[in-house]
Amino acid sequence: MPELPPEVVSRATIEADRLSQLSSASAEYGVTKNYLDWILALPWGRCAPELYDIKDVEKILSAQYYGPTSIKQQILERLSVRKLLGGQSEGPTLCLVGAHGTGKASLAKAVAVAMGKEFVRVSVGGISDPSELKGSPRTYVGAMPGKIIRTLRESGTCNPLILIEDIDYFNIDNNSSVNMALLDAIDTRRNSRFLDQYLGVPFDLSKTYFICSVRSFEEIPEQFIPRLELLEIPGYI
């Protein structure tokens, strides 16, 4: 049984009481049971320990990534700060900038291996509705959690390394509500109480390590620029 926060226990208790009074043949029974299944399947407070040593991280990065030393040095500095903060990131989210095939995903995976983390790649290309990221209210037909919560359920821990790819293809219409939905997840200032509309209770994403990737600076949506630390990956020689 996961360690559920008090407000989640309160909500789950209400839903469980309601379920006990419903007929198993009713549509509401299935909706309520599915909701409780989601609540219990999420990794509330179930975080993998961050026991990495910075010297060991440096060796692993050097063995798995053959790019410039300056890039690895910047990553090591960020990880040092994260370790001092007890497994939480502070400041802008790291964003890798480089053309296709320059090793953005390989570098992110090397970081995950060095930290002993689960590595997950998530594409947000073409998303045009906030509900795709933050879920739909349970009153909607076919409602389910958004992509962020689904990803955490699949990873099984609350602190995987998630690579958010295709930011440059994200929300082509530049809808501010869609942009803000993603920022709610990756922005370290606000993601400790990320609210998925399906769950209706906040989930703590502050220990999840997000890295973004784009092809070029020019294609980053303007709302993201102040909250990203850009790290340029060299192009082809």
C-alpha positions in Angstrom: 0.0 0.0 0.0 1.5 3.4 -1.0 2.0 6.1 1.6 -0.9 8.3 0.7 -0.9 12.0 1.8 -3.8 12.9 4.2 -5.8 14.7 1.6 -5.6 11.8 -0.8 -6.7 9.4 2.0 -9.6 11.6 2.7 -10.7 11.6 -0.9 -10.1 7.9 -1.4 -12.2 7.2 1.8 -15.1 9.2 0.5 -14.9 7.4 -2.9 -14.6 3.9 -1.2 -17.7 4.6 0.9 -19.6 5.7 -2.2 -18.5 2.5 -4.0 -19.8 0.3 -1.2 -23.2 1.8 -1.7 -23.4 1.4 -5.5 -24.6 -1.6 -7.5 -21.8 -3.3 -9.3 -24.0 -3.2 -12.4 -24.2 0.6 -12.5 -22.0 2.8 -14.7 -21.0 5.0 -11.7 -19.6 1.9 -10.0 -17.1 1.3 -12.8 -16.1 5.0 -12.9 -15.5 5.1 -9.1 -13.6 1.8 -9.0 -11.3 3.0 -11.9 -10.6 6.2 -10.0 -9.6 4.3 -6.8 -7.5 2.0 -8.9 -5.6 5.0 -10.2 -5.2 6.5 -6.8 -3.7 3.3 -5.4 -1.5 2.6 -8.4 0.4 6.0 -8.3 3.8 6.2 -6.6 2.8 8.5 -3.7 6.1 9.1 -1.9 7.6 6.0 -3.5 10.9 7.5 -4.6 14.1 5.7 -5.5 17.0 6.8 -3.3 19.5 9.3 -4.7 22.7 8.0 -3.4 25.0 8.8 -6.3 28.5 10.1 -5.8 29.5 13.1 -8.0 32.9 11.5 -8.9 31.1 8.3 -10.0 28.6 10.3 -12.0 31.5 12.0 -13.8 33.0 8.7 -14.7 29.7 7.3 -16.0 29.0 10.4 -18.1 32.5 10.3 -19.6 32.0 6.6 -20.5 28.6 7.1 -22.1 28.8 10.6 -23.6 31.7 11.7 -25.7 30.6 15.4 -26.1 32.4 18.5 -24.9 33.7 18.6 -21.3 32.0 21.9 -20.7 28.5 20.3 -21.1 29.3 17.5 -18.7 30.6 20.1 -16.2 27.4 22.1 -16.3 25.4 18.9 -15.7 27.7 17.9 -12.8 27.2 21.4 -11.2 23.4 21.0 -11.4 23.5 17.5 -9.9 25.7 18.7 -7.1 23.1 21.3 -6.2 20.3 18.8 -6.4 22.2 16.4 -4.1 22.7 19.2 -1.6 18.9 20.0 -1.7 18.1 16.4 -0.9 16.9 15.2 -4.3 15.0 18.3 -5.4 15.8 20.6 -8.3 15.8 24.3 -7.9 15.9 27.0 -10.5 15.2 26.7 -14.3 14.6 23.3 -16.0 17.5 22.0 -18.1 16.8 22.2 -21.8 19.1 20.5 -24.4 19.3 22.3 -27.7 20.6 20.7 -30.8 19.7 19.2 -34.2 18.4 15.7 -34.7 21.0 13.1 -34.1 23.3 15.2 -32.0 22.8 13.1 -28.9 20.3 14.9 -26.7 18.4 11.7 -25.7 21.7 9.8 -25.2 23.0 12.5 -22.9 19.7 12.5 -20.9 19.9 8.7 -20.6 23.5 8.9 -19.5 22.5 11.3 -16.7 19.7 8.9 -15.7 22.1 5.9 -15.6 24.7 8.0 -13.6 22.0 8.9 -11.0 20.5 5.4 -10.9 17.2 6.7 -12.1 14.4 5.3 -14.2 14.6 7.0 -17.7 11.4 7.9 -19.5 11.0 9.7 -22.8 7.8 11.6 -23.4 6.9 13.4 -26.6 4.6 16.5 -26.3 4.7 17.3 -30.0 1.3 18.4 -31.4 -0.5 18.7 -28.0 -3.2 21.3 -28.3 -5.5 20.6 -25.3 -4.5 21.1 -21.7 -6.4 17.9 -20.7 -3.8 15.9 -22.6 -1.3 16.9 -20.0 -3.5 17.5 -17.0 -6.3 15.0 -17.5 -10.1 15.4 -17.9 -12.6 15.8 -15.1 -14.2 12.5 -14.1 -17.6 13.7 -15.2 -16.5 13.5 -18.8 -17.1 10.3 -20.8 -13.8 8.3 -21.1 -12.0 10.6 -18.6 -8.5 9.6 -17.6 -5.4 11.3 -16.1 -3.1 13.3 -18.3 0.2 12.2 -19.9 2.3 13.3 -16.9 0.5 11.3 -14.3 0.2 8.3 -16.7 4.0 8.4 -17.1 4.6 8.4 -13.4 2.4 5.4 -13.0 4.3 3.5 -15.6 7.7 4.4 -14.1 6.7 3.2 -10.7 8.6 5.9 -8.8 7.9 9.6 -8.0 11.4 10.7 -9.0 12.3 9.3 -12.5 14.2 11.3 -15.0 11.7 12.3 -17.7 12.9 13.7 -21.0 10.3 16.0 -22.5 10.9 15.9 -26.2 9.5 17.9 -29.1 9.0 21.2 -27.2 9.5 22.9 -30.6 6.5 21.0 -32.1 4.5 21.5 -28.9 1.3 23.5 -29.1 1.7 25.0 -32.6 -1.2 27.4 -32.0 0.7 28.8 -29.0 -2.3 28.5 -26.8 -1.2 29.9 -23.5 -3.4 27.6 -21.4 -1.6 24.6 -23.0 1.8 26.1 -22.4 0.9 26.8 -18.7 -0.3 23.2 -18.3 3.2 21.9 -19.2 4.9 24.6 -17.1 2.8 23.5 -14.1 4.5 20.1 -14.4 8.1 21.1 -15.1 8.5 24.4 -13.3 10.2 23.8 -9.9 8.5 26.8 -8.4 5.0 25.3 -8.6 5.2 21.5 -9.3 5.1 20.4 -5.7 1.3 20.5 -6.0 0.7 19.5 -9.5 -3.1 19.2 -10.0 -4.3 16.7 -12.5 -8.0 17.3 -13.2 -8.9 13.6 -13.2 -7.3 13.0 -9.8 -8.6 16.2 -8.2 -5.9 16.1 -5.6 -2.3 17.4 -5.9 0.6 15.2 -6.7 4.2 16.2 -5.7 6.4 16.4 -8.8 9.2 18.3 -7.0 11.5 15.2 -6.9 10.9 14.3 -10.5 13.9 15.3 -12.7 12.7 16.9 -15.9 14.9 17.6 -18.9 13.5 19.2 -22.1 14.9 19.0 -25.6 14.4 21.2 -28.7 16.0 21.6 -32.1 16.8 25.3 -31.9 16.4 28.3 -29.7 14.0 30.1 -32.1 11.4 27.4 -31.8 11.0 27.5 -28.0 7.5 28.9 -27.0 8.1 32.3 -25.4 6.4 31.4 -22.0 9.1 28.7 -21.5 12.2 30.8 -22.1 12.4 32.4 -18.5 12.0 28.9 -16.9 14.6 27.0 -19.0 18.4 26.8 -18.7 19.5 26.2 -22.3 22.4 23.9 -22.9 23.5 23.8 -26.6 24.7 20.5 -28.0 27.2 20.9 -30.8 26.1 20.2 -34.4 27.6 18.0 -37.0 31.2 18.5 -38.0 
